[in-house]
Amino acid sequence: MEMGSKEKVKIIEPKGEVYQCPSCGYQDGFHISFNWNQDHSEGEIYLICPNCHRRFRIGWKIKNPSKGEKEGLTEFEIHSY
């Protein structure tokens, strides 16, 4: 998986409101990306800093219960590990 920064993906612990990048100090929140498994039924949410492009894992997993049922808007369940 290649996107943005070539740096190793860091793990950060969610405490309080997560909006400040621990690498560069940017304070206006994050973009998100999904790292899906092979059949797109489960994935992990990655936070991406819009300023320095560092990627962070925060422990949020996402399941797609509607995978394969229909196209368009889908409901997801988010879980922490």
C-alpha positions in Angstrom: 0.0 0.0 0.0 1.6 3.3 -1.1 0.1 6.6 -0.3 1.4 10.0 0.8 4.4 9.8 3.1 6.9 7.0 2.7 7.4 6.9 6.4 6.3 3.9 8.4 2.7 4.0 9.7 2.7 5.0 13.3 0.2 3.8 15.9 -1.4 6.5 18.1 -3.6 6.0 21.1 -7.0 7.9 20.9 -7.2 10.1 23.9 -9.8 12.9 24.1 -10.4 14.7 20.8 -8.0 13.5 18.1 -7.3 16.4 15.8 -3.6 17.3 16.2 -0.9 15.6 14.2 1.7 14.2 16.6 4.4 14.5 13.9 4.1 18.1 12.6 1.6 19.7 15.1 -1.0 20.5 12.4 -4.2 21.2 14.3 -7.1 21.1 11.9 -7.9 17.3 11.9 -7.1 14.4 9.6 -8.2 12.9 6.3 -9.1 9.2 6.5 -8.3 6.2 4.3 -9.3 2.5 4.5 -7.0 -0.5 4.3 -9.4 -3.2 3.2 -8.8 -7.0 3.4 -8.9 -9.0 0.1 -12.7 -9.4 -0.1 -13.5 -5.9 1.2 -15.5 -7.2 4.1 -13.3 -5.7 6.8 -10.8 -2.9 6.9 -8.8 -0.6 9.1 -9.2 3.2 9.2 -6.0 5.2 8.8 -5.7 8.8 9.7 -3.7 11.0 7.3 -2.3 14.4 8.2 -3.2 16.9 5.4 -0.1 18.9 6.1 2.8 16.4 6.4 1.0 13.3 4.9 2.0 11.0 7.8 -0.3 8.0 8.3 -1.5 6.8 11.6 -3.3 3.7 12.8 -5.6 4.4 15.7 -7.2 1.0 16.2 -10.5 1.5 14.4 -11.7 -1.5 12.4 -14.6 -1.3 10.0 -16.9 -4.1 8.8 -19.0 -3.9 5.7 -22.1 -6.0 6.5 -23.7 -5.2 3.1 -20.7 -6.3 1.1 -21.9 -7.7 -2.2 -25.6 -7.0 -1.5 -26.1 -3.8 -3.5 -24.2 -0.9 -4.9 -24.4 2.7 -3.6 -24.5 3.9 0.0 -23.6 1.3 2.5 -23.8 1.2 6.3 -20.7 0.3 8.2 -19.9 -0.8 11.8 -16.8 0.6 13.4 -14.9 -1.2 16.2 -11.8 -0.4 18.2 -9.2 -3.1 19.0 
